[in-house]
Each structure stands twice: as structure tokens, then as C-alpha cells.
């Protein structure tokens, strides 16, 4: 089996980012952990959002982490896939809506 560029074992090393700048690393993890606490949204809802965003930003570490987190929170595979499709639709729509900018520029330049 060939090695991938992203080593899944590196996900377990995420906490190590504090080693090279303890103050900023601690601030990040304090923020990160607070974001994922239940609030107006449940921790389960936040996990699904994180899974969708993970796909949009194409982070394999995040995909692994939030797939596992979702399973631990009882999120079904159909819910996960639906969340991924929501992310894909937003990403696709965001790409296409920028076509309006192109159309406007084309119209301006071709006059």
C-alpha cells in the first residue's frame, strides 16, 4: 500500500501545535473547544456542520475527526452524506454565482 501525503497518524498530533507557541496554541484550543460546546446549536448539530465544512475546505484530518465524532454522537450515515451534499451545493453555488461577476465584466469590456 502506498503512503498518502496526509498521514492519518498526524491527526493525533494536533495538540502538539502548542509546542512552538504555547500562548497562541492555548488560545486557539480554548476558542476551538468553546465553539464546539452546546449553545444555541447542539454539539451534534455542530458536528454535522463541521463535517460539511471539512469537505468544503478539503481537510482529510477534519473529515476523519468529524466522521468519528459524528458516529460517537449517533449521527447516521445518511445524515452525514446529506450534510456533505449541503456543503457541496454551497461550494458549487458560490463558484457559479461568481459567474455573474464574469458576465458583468464581459458586458462592460465588450461594449
HUBEL-V32534 format. One record per backbone hydrogen bond with DSSP energy under -0.5 kcal/mol. NH is the residue of the N-H (numbers start at 1). CO is the residue of the C=O. If there is no record, write none. Layout:
nh:NH co:CO
nh:NH co:CO
This chain:
nh:7 co:5
nh:8 co:6
nh:10 co:7
nh:11 co:8
nh:12 co:9
nh:13 co:10
nh:14 co:11
nh:16 co:13
nh:17 co:14
nh:18 co:15
nh:19 co:16
nh:20 co:17
nh:25 co:21
nh:26 co:22
nh:27 co:23
nh:28 co:24
nh:29 co:25
nh:30 co:26
nh:31 co:27
nh:32 co:28
nh:33 co:29
nh:34 co:30
nh:35 co:31
nh:36 co:32
nh:37 co:34
nh:39 co:41
nh:46 co:42
nh:47 co:43
nh:48 co:44
nh:49 co:45
nh:50 co:46
nh:51 co:47
nh:52 co:48
nh:53 co:49
nh:54 co:50
nh:55 co:51
nh:56 co:52
nh:57 co:53
nh:59 co:54
nh:60 co:58
nh:63 co:59
nh:64 co:60
nh:65 co:61
nh:66 co:62
nh:67 co:63
nh:68 co:64
nh:69 co:65
nh:70 co:66
nh:71 co:67
nh:72 co:68
nh:73 co:69
nh:74 co:71
nh:75 co:70
nh:80 co:76
nh:81 co:77
nh:82 co:78
nh:83 co:79
nh:84 co:80
nh:85 co:81
nh:86 co:82
nh:87 co:83
nh:88 co:84
nh:89 co:85
nh:90 co:86
nh:91 co:87
nh:92 co:88
nh:93 co:89
nh:94 co:90
nh:95 co:91
nh:96 co:92
nh:97 co:93
nh:98 co:94
nh:99 co:96
nh:100 co:97
nh:102 co:98
nh:103 co:99
nh:104 co:100
nh:105 co:101
nh:106 co:102
nh:107 co:103
nh:108 co:104
nh:109 co:105
nh:110 co:106
nh:111 co:108
